[in-house]
């Protein structure tokens, strides 16, 4: 019995140390696509993906004619912060996907830590209530309002 345990343990150790790629086929395919896109990108485009400027609430017409649109077309913007409404986000995303060289989608963000349309006290103040249900409800309301307006 002792030899069986030693043999089994040895097999497991050898198997665990084996450098064979155990990634799933889908994960491997995604990694190949990412590597392919990264190889196509210039250094400026790679740096542009790190850029998340605060755009404020620009209108769709301004987005098409503004410096933001040109920067998006050039690949020097990876996302935009503080854009409201799904229509504006959709138009800016269209510019990124249809008019940029590599057609990389943008990431959009907004600080909704204490509400979006409905404003709540800051999370530190709500935590002083010692009511986890209240904390969860206020966060859920903010997330629901923001996602309904195109902020994911």
C-alpha positions as CSV (number, residue, x, y, z in Angstrom):
1,X,0.0,0.0,0.0
2,X,2.9,2.3,0.8
3,X,4.4,1.8,-2.7
4,X,1.0,2.6,-4.3
5,X,0.7,5.9,-2.4
6,X,4.3,6.9,-3.3
7,X,3.7,6.0,-7.0
8,X,0.4,7.9,-7.1
9,X,1.9,11.0,-5.4
10,X,4.9,10.9,-7.8
11,X,2.6,10.7,-10.8
12,X,0.6,13.7,-9.6
13,X,3.7,15.7,-9.0
14,X,5.0,14.9,-12.5
15,X,1.6,15.7,-14.0
16,X,1.4,19.1,-12.1
17,X,4.9,20.1,-13.2
18,X,4.4,19.2,-16.8
19,X,4.6,22.4,-18.9
20,X,1.8,21.3,-21.3
21,X,-0.6,24.1,-22.1
22,X,-3.9,23.2,-20.4
23,X,-5.8,26.2,-21.5
24,X,-9.2,25.6,-23.1
25,X,-9.5,25.9,-26.8
26,X,-11.6,29.1,-26.5
27,X,-9.2,30.8,-24.2
28,X,-6.3,29.9,-26.4
29,X,-8.2,31.3,-29.4
30,X,-8.8,34.6,-27.5
31,X,-5.1,34.8,-26.6
32,X,-4.2,34.3,-30.3
33,X,-6.6,37.1,-31.3
34,X,-5.2,39.4,-28.6
35,X,-1.6,38.7,-29.7
36,X,-2.5,39.3,-33.3
37,X,-4.1,42.7,-32.5
38,X,-1.2,43.7,-30.2
39,X,1.2,42.9,-33.0
40,X,-0.7,45.2,-35.4
41,X,-0.8,48.1,-33.0
42,X,1.7,50.9,-33.1
43,X,3.3,52.1,-29.8
44,X,1.0,55.2,-29.9
45,X,-2.1,53.0,-30.3
46,X,-1.0,50.9,-27.3
47,X,-0.5,54.0,-25.2
48,X,-3.8,55.3,-26.5
49,X,-5.6,52.3,-25.1
50,X,-4.4,53.5,-21.6
51,X,-6.0,56.9,-22.2
52,X,-9.4,57.4,-20.5
53,X,-10.1,61.2,-20.8
54,X,-13.0,62.8,-18.9
55,X,-15.1,64.0,-21.8
56,X,-17.9,65.5,-19.9
57,X,-21.4,65.3,-21.3
58,X,-20.7,66.0,-25.0
59,X,-23.5,66.0,-27.5
60,X,-23.6,63.6,-30.4
61,X,-22.9,66.4,-32.9
62,X,-20.0,67.6,-30.9
63,X,-18.6,64.0,-30.7
64,X,-18.6,63.7,-34.5
65,X,-16.8,67.1,-35.0
66,X,-14.7,67.3,-31.8
67,X,-11.1,66.5,-31.0
68,X,-12.4,63.4,-29.2
69,X,-13.7,62.0,-32.4
70,X,-10.3,62.6,-34.1
71,X,-8.4,61.1,-31.2
72,X,-10.7,58.0,-31.3
73,X,-10.2,57.6,-35.1
74,X,-6.4,57.9,-34.5
75,X,-6.5,55.2,-31.8
76,X,-5.3,57.5,-29.1
77,X,-8.3,56.9,-26.8
78,X,-9.1,53.6,-25.0
79,X,-12.3,54.9,-23.4
80,X,-14.2,57.9,-22.2
81,X,-15.3,58.9,-18.8
82,X,-18.5,60.9,-17.9
83,X,-20.6,60.5,-21.0
84,X,-24.3,60.2,-20.4
85,X,-27.1,58.6,-22.5
86,X,-27.0,55.5,-24.5
87,X,-27.5,57.5,-27.8
88,X,-24.2,59.5,-27.3
89,X,-22.3,56.4,-26.2
90,X,-23.6,54.5,-29.2
91,X,-22.5,57.2,-31.6
92,X,-19.0,57.5,-30.1
93,X,-18.7,53.7,-30.1
94,X,-19.7,53.7,-33.8
95,X,-16.9,56.1,-34.6
96,X,-14.4,53.7,-32.7
97,X,-15.7,50.6,-34.4
98,X,-16.3,51.9,-38.0
99,X,-13.8,54.7,-38.4
100,X,-10.6,53.7,-36.5
101,X,-7.8,51.6,-38.0
102,X,-8.1,48.5,-35.8
103,X,-11.8,48.9,-34.8
104,X,-11.2,48.4,-31.1
105,X,-14.3,49.2,-29.0
106,X,-14.1,51.9,-26.3
107,X,-14.7,51.4,-22.6
108,X,-17.0,53.9,-21.0
109,X,-17.1,54.8,-17.3
110,X,-18.7,57.1,-14.8
111,X,-18.3,57.6,-11.1
112,X,-21.6,56.5,-9.6
113,X,-20.3,55.6,-6.2
114,X,-23.1,57.6,-4.4
115,X,-25.8,57.6,-7.1
116,X,-26.4,58.4,-10.7
117,X,-29.7,60.3,-11.2
118,X,-30.8,59.6,-7.6
119,X,-28.0,60.9,-5.3
120,X,-27.3,59.1,-2.0
121,X,-24.9,60.0,0.8
122,X,-21.3,58.8,0.2
123,X,-20.7,55.1,1.0
124,X,-18.9,56.0,4.2
125,X,-21.9,57.9,5.5
126,X,-24.3,55.1,4.5
127,X,-22.0,52.5,6.3
128,X,-22.5,54.5,9.5
129,X,-26.1,53.3,9.5
130,X,-24.9,49.7,10.1
131,X,-27.6,48.6,7.7
132,X,-26.2,46.4,5.0
133,X,-29.5,46.2,3.2
134,X,-29.6,50.0,2.9
135,X,-26.0,49.9,1.5
136,X,-27.0,47.2,-1.0
137,X,-30.2,49.0,-2.1
138,X,-28.5,52.3,-2.8
139,X,-25.8,50.6,-4.8
140,X,-28.4,48.6,-6.8
141,X,-30.4,51.8,-7.6
142,X,-27.3,53.6,-8.8
143,X,-26.2,50.6,-10.9
144,X,-29.7,50.2,-12.4
145,X,-30.0,53.9,-13.3
146,X,-26.5,54.0,-14.8
147,X,-26.8,50.9,-16.8
148,X,-30.2,52.0,-18.2
149,X,-28.4,55.1,-19.5
150,X,-25.7,53.1,-21.2
151,X,-23.0,53.1,-18.4
152,X,-22.0,49.5,-17.8
